[in-house]
């Protein structure tokens, strides 16, 4: 026997924390009965667990996808407002996969999708400090004071950020805008945009170019590819090293 949220995570549906939310929301049933309470245990060999009416199992082949998400797509399985989701861009993949974390509607770049719930949980857990690298086009010129504040951590409404690695790529004097690269390991909502706003700059465009050591090599906007064996080894190694 094992806890229901652990089983859901190992089936690749969601992290354990997100699985608990699915249970609370009534999206999970066991042997035909909707479960909304935490602490339920299941026997994977006997019990039939469904997520939104579909049977879920552990033996599904693990799939790991890098998607170059364009702007104008929601990083979720479905959207109650009817907006386009990233699942439309991977609709030809037969396995049920899920985005690892989120990119804002107006942010483009690397998004990992998988049905490996255990890996997903580690990539999203703060203790593993998974690196995310962004390139932001901002209004104005980032001065030394703003640069220093970002590198030491800035105060947001939900607390001070961890120190970021920040480099100025270029400045366009005619358009009065800069390109800045930021490397962070936190995953707060709209974090990069809020960090730049905290030092006085609007973000005009934002792209995530790297995530957990992976990059967008060989991809155009809206395209995806499977991770290579070498990338998967690198990914799992990166997580293990970050936790040491």
VENZIDA-V585434 format. One record per helix or strand of 2 or more residues. SS is the DSSP state (helix for helix, strand for strand). FROM is the first residue (numbers start at 1). TO is the last residue. If there is no record, write none. Layout:
ss,from,to
SS,FROM,TO
SS,FROM,TO
//
This chain:
ss,from,to
strand,2,3
helix,4,10
helix,16,24
strand,28,30
strand,33,35
strand,41,42
strand,49,51
strand,54,55
strand,64,69
helix,86,90
strand,98,99
strand,108,114
helix,117,124
helix,126,128
strand,132,139
helix,144,152
strand,155,156
strand,159,160
strand,165,172
strand,177,184
helix,191,198
strand,203,211
strand,214,215
strand,224,226
helix,229,242
//
